Amino acid sequence: MEKKSARLYFIDAMRAWAILMMLQGHFVDGLLDMGFRDNSVEGYTIWKYFRGITAPVFFTVSGFIFTYLLVRAPQKGFDNPRIKKGVRRGLQLLLIGYLLRVNLFGLLQGEIYDSFYLVDVLHCIGLSILGIIGLYLLMQNRKKWLFPMVLASITFLLFLLEPLYKAFSYSFLPDALSNYFTKTNGSVFTIFPWFGYAAFGGFLSLLFTRFKDFKYLYPVAIGTAMVFGISLIFYSSDLFLLISRFTGIQLFADIYFNNYLFIRLGDVFLVFAVFMLFRSFLTHNTLIKIGQSTLSIYVIHFIILYGSFTGLGLYRFFHHSLTPQVVIPSALIFMVICTYTALLYERHKATLKSNLLLATGYVRTKVEPSYLNASKIVRVSLGRLLRLFGLVKN
């Protein structure tokens, strides 16, 4: 970094870019008519490719930010306040992930739909945070180089072995658990291999922390990221094919035919390089706030687009039915509405929480006396009934 205490604004900007890309990606993919999804159209092909970059960047940046804050704390091990905050955050993301899939109408009928158990991005990021915390605690008394090496190794192994564990059925697990490992039932993301991107983000953050005072940190980081990015995108597939031919191991051939993980990791490298290159221009307060409000934006977009709690979202009424002339400007409007609403919520979040606590306290003061009186009446009546039947002594 250029200053020891400087904030990594480009990371917040990357997260803002990723969440905005996710908004338009989900909107267009969910509402664009299937007749217009033509891979021979250059514009659609470019959009489709860049949409595929969003999730890897988001997972990597999430792992980067959490690990960066985790290791910056002067306290070590369980004394690190980021441990408690991280566990709370991880569990919060899991809870919100499930709540967004609750259908109130189904609950009123005493039914929980199968979609409630599907795993999405929030579940995987929540588990990834908990996983990074566990690795951090295991490595706290080890050599300093071991933690980043373990994170990088996890990424490499998860990406390398993906053809093997992807083929497992996980039928021996209940659906609620197997959904974390397979997309068979409809899960959008699975913890493997996506934890690999979060772990790699943690690895990059440890490198930044280690060399934060290096004079030429950014020139070296930008150049290295570009070299690795271009190499992974254009040459990794051929490398795996060559290894397969040389060793005769089918695994490398399988990777060659579906090498999306390493190619997307190359995309992540290039995105890091671009944002580091233009870091001086990425310090606008609104951009930073968007990057810090991704959870609120995600929740709001999920409610509007997919109809969380009620099922009455845009997806239900316009699923795969809009033309490009309608879906493109509508996506921009959707992005503005979700972002503005989230920023407005973040601005007044403290006040809203305070009012909620006051309302909860008021209701409790009104309800608690009635509850105590009702409990007393029930206990007395139950005692009399038991004595009447001789079940207890007078």
Secondary structure, 3 states (H helix, E strand, C coil): CCCCCCCCHHHHHHHHHHHHHHHHHHHHHHHECHHHCCCCCHHHHHHHHHHHHHHHHHHHHHHHHHHHHHHHCCCCHHHCHHHHHHHHHHHHHHHHHHHCCCEHHHHHCCCCCHHHHCCCHHHHHHHHHHHHHHHHHHHCCCCCCHHHHHHHHHHHHHHHCHHHHHCCCCCCCCHHHHCCCCCCCCCCCCHHHHHHHHHHHHHHHHHHHHCCCCCCHHHHHHHHHHHHHHHHHHHHHHHHHHHHHHHCCHHHHHHHHCCHHHHHHHHHHHHHHHHHHCHHHCCCHHHHHHHHCHHHHHHHHHHHHHCCECCCCHHHHHCCCECHHHHHHHHHHHHHHHHHHHHHHHHCHHHHHHHHHHHHHHHHHHHHHHHHHHHHHHHHHHHHHHHHCCCCCC
